[in-house]
Amino acid sequence: MSKSVKFVKIVSPIALAIALTACGGGGSSFGDGDTSSSGDDSAVVIADSIELSVSSRQLASDGSSPITITAIAKDSNNTAIDDADITFAVDKDATIIKNATVTTTTDSVDATDDTETTVVTAGSIQTATLTPGSATNQTLTVTVSSGNTSKSITVEVIGTEVTIDGPQAITLNKDNPFVLKLKDSSNKAIAYEVVELTSSAGNTIKTDSNFETDSAGEIAFTVTGDASGTDTITANVLGASFEKHIEVSSDEFALSSASSEEININTNASIDFIWTTNGVAQSGKTITLSATRGDITSQTAVTDADGKAKFSISSSTAGQTVITATTADGLSTTLNREFVATTPAYLNTQADPTLVSPNGTSTITAKIRDTNDNPVKNKIIDFRLTDTVDGVLSGSTAITDSLGRASVSYTAGNSSSAKDGVVIKTFIQGYPAVAEDEIKLTVGGNALRIVLGDDHLLEAEDIFYNKQFGVIVTDSAGNPVVGQDVSFKIVPKSYYKGSLWDTGDGWSGASVYDPTNTVIIQGVTASCVSEDFDNDGNLDSGEDINFNGTLEPTHDAAVTGSGVTDENGKIVVEVIYAKNTAWWSEQRIEATVTVDGTEFIEYTDFRLPVLAADVNSSDTTPPNLNSPYGTWGGCTDDPDGIAPPLPSGNLTLVVVNPITGAEVSELENDVWYSISGDGEILDASTYSLNSSVVTIETGPNNSFRLIDNNTAVDNNGYYINLTINGVEKIFFYRDDAAIVPEPVVSTDTTGPVIYITGVNPETVAQNGTYTDAGATAVDDVDGAVTATAISGLPVDTSILGSHTIIYRAVDAAGNATTSTRTVTVTP
């Protein structure tokens, strides 16, 4: 492999530079099948051959059984190589994740600083996990590469099936019903997939669903017999196919009834059948009868000289029924009817919601049942209103439907009522013997008052304290507001320096002594205001009072981000903080509700408390013995109040993939990266070498990418040396990418919009199973883009409290946005 030299410079306020240095320079060198380096330089080991295997050549389409890809790197002597640079890739809609390397831990404890050293070993065997990206049946090609060496293997995604249920024979010029079903390898329905349905004979196929499966993975459709003869209905979807062979008959083959579409329950209804072929009656023919609801007088019937037959059906329960007549050779016809109950016995009234905001609405629904709990249809319900807030009903009467329901709307006036101050009574016209019913509502609901408090109790868990705060939200009438979204935040107000002092001389601390205290006092040497003046969590200009490069106090405590009030208008949130910060900072917890664009805020200030058991004994050192902010008596670490010079040689530089958030050690062509640390990209340059022209293109949010415009792939390898104030980080760039067009300067500065799928916020029981529904993203230029969870998964449901999942989406211009889902683990 030939080596070349490339130089790239990226400037920042603190002299950030990127340099592409020759592989032979800087004390680094390449060797065949191996790369070594001196000092802290990264080493890249390249294999001469790869042994590749998979745990299975078949991958279930439901994603429940991922397979393992195993690769062993070998040198030219076919000897396994440790720590080889191996990449895994898959060509189609699937996900391949390289598994973590094997780690071994060696305890090396320094008596002075109690440091533990961890030694990580990758080994010669490297694995990755492959899961399908969709339920599509397809062939995937997995490729494993190390340098110029690669090996591929194919895996079949299987198990998705599509079927069609329906008659084997249909009649001419009639819509004949069929049902398509789509399921994955675990026999679970696949919803919202568009299916291609075709007729080989050109017969008409119709559906109300635009040929998209519903939530049950089904499509109800009809085939109209436009031409007699043999036909094949073919379904194609997600790599699966199914053929349904049918015969289109020129027969008249039909069911009918003299009654309307409704049949009273417990009443025999007469059903007529006729069968002719080309106008000739089919006499003496046996037909088979069935119904989805009700009892038929006979399971078969024989046609008379006119090709007709008659039978009856009845049912003791209300609801829809489908009556079907079939022949031995598959000819089939259906008739839809509804059995209805007619005698009311019970009346029940409900409201949704029962708590109505001023000028808000509620749906009032009355339900009628007979003595056997059948819904009663076609009955008139009277609705009568009593209130003192000028509310109105949308109507005074309504007729019950097939489910025995009749509904009207109640619209409240513009003032609040007393609790249960609105009464709506219901009656059934013509049935005075059936007891009337009523429902009570409350008009109010707008959250106008928040009460925030605590019980002065504290719990300890490992190295943390947990403290609960309670909130009650009421309306102007003092009624609890149910289902109100409440957001919480906690911000530091001040912090303290010093130590704790034990009067029993059990532990050392600040030189402050109180003889009236026989156990413990807090020696405060300085009380300092929070440096975060605007409470935004960022170190802004002028905020670093003590010139130590960080905000103080740090955000010592965390609180549940949001929640919803229960049926009593209550919600409980938990504040969590480390034990060593107790007593050493004052915090403010805020609860906020928003009503019609107006925010209502309540807050309380408190000093982070400590558990009494942790500080009331001279025999045990308290966890908060010394302030984490120091013991020196001043709010600035520089007595002269002059900022110290910027540090040199101890800054942090991390290059990350902005989509996954993962730190990278190897850079690829045409991939966006972000510099996280002390630096900012200010310019971009183009550098030429051999057949390559490498462009460094900058983007928003401190990002950059390499654009390699090769006319031919030269397979050159290069080190990339990133330097900040003397701190270096070595990366590797391999020039083996396909030709990339010249970069286009984009005017797109708007990031994608992320839509959280499912419930947000969401709750899960402790130690339960949480499956994340994910998120989608849409960009105003690129359309649909990928939204990826970069933090918070999997959720550890063994830990009570709030967990945050962060999703990130990036468009083609490099604009990135994030959004969060809160998952609360409850007892």
Secondary structure as GFF3:
##gff-version 3
##sequence-region A 1 827
A	DSSP	beta_strand	16	19	.	.	.	ID=ss1
A	DSSP	beta_strand	28	31	.	.	.	ID=ss2
A	DSSP	beta_strand	34	37	.	.	.	ID=ss3
A	DSSP	beta_strand	49	54	.	.	.	ID=ss4
A	DSSP	beta_strand	58	60	.	.	.	ID=ss5
A	DSSP	beta_strand	67	74	.	.	.	ID=ss6
A	DSSP	beta_strand	87	90	.	.	.	ID=ss7
A	DSSP	beta_strand	94	98	.	.	.	ID=ss8
A	DSSP	beta_strand	103	105	.	.	.	ID=ss9
A	DSSP	beta_strand	118	120	.	.	.	ID=ss10
A	DSSP	beta_strand	125	132	.	.	.	ID=ss11
A	DSSP	beta_strand	138	146	.	.	.	ID=ss12
A	DSSP	beta_strand	149	158	.	.	.	ID=ss13
A	DSSP	beta_strand	161	165	.	.	.	ID=ss14
A	DSSP	beta_strand	169	171	.	.	.	ID=ss15
A	DSSP	beta_strand	175	183	.	.	.	ID=ss16
A	DSSP	beta_strand	196	199	.	.	.	ID=ss17
A	DSSP	beta_strand	204	207	.	.	.	ID=ss18
A	DSSP	beta_strand	218	224	.	.	.	ID=ss19
A	DSSP	beta_strand	229	237	.	.	.	ID=ss20
A	DSSP	beta_strand	240	249	.	.	.	ID=ss21
A	DSSP	beta_strand	251	257	.	.	.	ID=ss22
A	DSSP	beta_strand	262	264	.	.	.	ID=ss23
A	DSSP	beta_strand	269	277	.	.	.	ID=ss24
A	DSSP	beta_strand	280	281	.	.	.	ID=ss25
A	DSSP	beta_strand	286	291	.	.	.	ID=ss26
A	DSSP	beta_strand	295	296	.	.	.	ID=ss27
A	DSSP	beta_strand	300	302	.	.	.	ID=ss28
A	DSSP	beta_strand	308	314	.	.	.	ID=ss29
A	DSSP	beta_strand	319	326	.	.	.	ID=ss30
A	DSSP	beta_strand	332	340	.	.	.	ID=ss31
A	DSSP	beta_strand	346	352	.	.	.	ID=ss32
A	DSSP	beta_strand	355	356	.	.	.	ID=ss33
A	DSSP	beta_strand	361	369	.	.	.	ID=ss34
A	DSSP	beta_strand	380	386	.	.	.	ID=ss35
A	DSSP	beta_strand	392	393	.	.	.	ID=ss36
A	DSSP	beta_strand	397	399	.	.	.	ID=ss37
A	DSSP	beta_strand	405	411	.	.	.	ID=ss38
A	DSSP	beta_strand	422	428	.	.	.	ID=ss39
A	DSSP	beta_strand	437	443	.	.	.	ID=ss40
A	DSSP	beta_strand	449	454	.	.	.	ID=ss41
A	DSSP	beta_strand	459	461	.	.	.	ID=ss42
A	DSSP	beta_strand	464	474	.	.	.	ID=ss43
A	DSSP	beta_strand	485	502	.	.	.	ID=ss44
A	DSSP	beta_strand	520	529	.	.	.	ID=ss45
A	DSSP	beta_strand	557	559	.	.	.	ID=ss46
A	DSSP	beta_strand	562	564	.	.	.	ID=ss47
A	DSSP	beta_strand	570	578	.	.	.	ID=ss48
A	DSSP	three_ten_helix	579	581	.	.	.	ID=ss49
A	DSSP	beta_strand	585	595	.	.	.	ID=ss50
A	DSSP	beta_strand	598	607	.	.	.	ID=ss51
A	DSSP	three_ten_helix	612	614	.	.	.	ID=ss52
A	DSSP	beta_strand	653	656	.	.	.	ID=ss53
A	DSSP	beta_strand	666	667	.	.	.	ID=ss54
A	DSSP	beta_strand	673	677	.	.	.	ID=ss55
A	DSSP	beta_strand	686	689	.	.	.	ID=ss56
A	DSSP	beta_strand	692	699	.	.	.	ID=ss57
A	DSSP	beta_strand	703	708	.	.	.	ID=ss58
A	DSSP	beta_strand	716	724	.	.	.	ID=ss59
A	DSSP	beta_strand	727	735	.	.	.	ID=ss60
A	DSSP	beta_strand	753	756	.	.	.	ID=ss61
A	DSSP	beta_strand	762	765	.	.	.	ID=ss62
A	DSSP	beta_strand	775	779	.	.	.	ID=ss63
A	DSSP	beta_strand	783	785	.	.	.	ID=ss64
A	DSSP	beta_strand	787	791	.	.	.	ID=ss65
A	DSSP	beta_strand	801	810	.	.	.	ID=ss66
A	DSSP	beta_strand	816	826	.	.	.	ID=ss67
###
